[in-house]
Amino acid sequence: MNHPDSQPIKLVPSQKAAETAEQEGSLYESRKKVYVRSISGVFANWRWILVWVTQLLFYGLPWLQWNGRQAVLFHLVERKFYIFGWVFWPQDVFFLAILLIISAYALFFFTAIAGRLWCGYACPQTVYTEIFLWIEEKIEGDRNKRMKLDKAPMSGRKFGLKAAKHTAWAVVALWTGFTFVAYFTPLKELLGSFVPFAFGSWEIFWILFYGAFTYFFAGIMREQVCKYMCPYARFQGVMFDPDTLIITYDEERGEPRGSRKKGVDPASVGKGDCIDCSLCVQVCPTGIDIRKGLQYECIGCAACIDACDEVMDKMNYPRGLIRYSTENALKKHWGRKEIVGHVMRPRTLIYGGILALVCMAFVWGLATREPLRVDVIRDRATLSREVAGGLIENVYQLQIMNMTEAPRSFEVSVSGLDGIRIADFGGQVEVPSASMHALTLQVRVPVDTGEPGSSNVIHFDIKAKDDTSVAVHEASTFLLPR
């Protein structure tokens, strides 16, 4: 019980704490929508070339046919990956491991040389954002028109434009999801289910799931994915060094900034080459100001270089105020020859050497990959048994994998013990193309052959009739009773 003279305690934050909170601000920055201005130029052309190349591959590969089947198909039901003339089985996971190593070292190598080339030109987030921005510009207009449209109150025109844009985005996103699923379910099956909309539950889930991700990431979230969700933006700093090519602003040449008339010598007005037009900020897909130095939000797309070069041309100033360069090159005023010499440094040579070796190992592995594989499993349920004629029998399961695109006939024989033979077998087996055939064999030997126990080594020989070089010599053991 409270004392009658007591007063309720009021918790009042100290003035110092309040000032500190005001200085630090909110822990979460509210998003400011980035209105990206379209730009043309050398690097913009390269970005669009990569957009066309990557999307022609992605959307086009499922339609290609190879030997009467889909050229690229990761058939999960059959547990086989078809890539043109190659057929990969679960046992080929080794190649997937090498491919992942190649991807990792390629990332290290190209990042050490020229920063975020992958992010700026070939990353799916960048590619689809470019596509969705192009759709938005075609429907709503250029940057200024889009800004005015968003500020305007809702009207029939605004609603129609927004609805058209989001509908176009949704169509692209759903077609992207459909194409993604076509890599795992044969396209013919998907097309057959398209008209009656009779997709399986998993096909529907992945079409909608992948389509929704494309729609929200490329259309709604955009730069937020690169700034806050992509881990590469966070650890790229440890992969850079002072000799890494990055997009840089030449502060020594550009400062102090200021507007002036066309053709005016900057020195005559006490200014640098930068006219403070802010076009480099307007064309940036993440909305940063490259003049503030290297920032983790920069994806290396070089749109600011195209914009600045265009302004320099109009002002009759030399290009390169914003350019690809290195930290050391800016400090020491290196030319192109010195920059190239330092880009190819021990670090990049080591990365490049390892990458080349792993790539050669990958190519060699594919070139020497055996077209025939056989697994021999002795039936442990029956172990060994005596059959008519004084013979001892062991039963074996042979899993014969024909990894080629043509059906083949194989001759099967066994050796290793005196008098060994295969009972009730014609010596030949037919295996369809790119398939596995299970073969049960009853192997028999005379009772007085070999040593008691499982120390008797035998060999199965499987050879293709049309090509004797395609052969497997697989060892196993024969169990004799004690």
Salt bridges, closest charged atoms under 4 A:
ASP5 OD2 - HIS3 ND1 3.93
GLU78 OE2 - HIS75 NE2 3.91
GLU78 OE1 - LYS80 NZ 3.79
ASP92 OD2 - ARG369 NH2 2.97
ASP92 OD1 - ARG373 NH2 2.66
GLU130 OE2 - ARG47 NE 3.12
GLU136 OE1 - ARG146 NE 3.41
GLU136 OE2 - LYS165 NZ 3.17
GLU136 OE2 - ARG222 NH2 3.11
GLU140 OE2 - LYS162 NZ 3.23
GLU140 OE2 - LYS165 NZ 3.16
ASP150 OD2 - LYS33 NZ 2.99
ASP150 OD1 - LYS162 NZ 2.63
GLU223 OE2 - ARG31 NE 3.05
ASP241 OD1 - ARG345 NH2 2.94
ASP241 OD2 - ARG347 NH1 3.03
ASP250 OD2 - ARG323 NH1 3.33
GLU252 OE1 - HIS333 NE2 3.04
GLU255 OE2 - ARG257 NE 2.81
ASP273 OD2 - ARG253 NE 2.54
ASP276 OD1 - ARG291 NH1 2.85
ASP289 OD1 - ARG291 NE 2.94
GLU310 OE2 - LYS314 NZ 3.93
ASP313 OD2 - ARG319 NH2 2.63
GLU327 OE2 - LYS331 NZ 3.20
GLU393 OE2 - ARG385 NH2 2.53
GLU393 OE1 - ARG444 NE 2.59
GLU405 OE2 - ARG69 NH2 2.68
ASP461 OD1 - HIS473 ND1 2.48
ASP466 OD1 - ARG408 NE 3.29
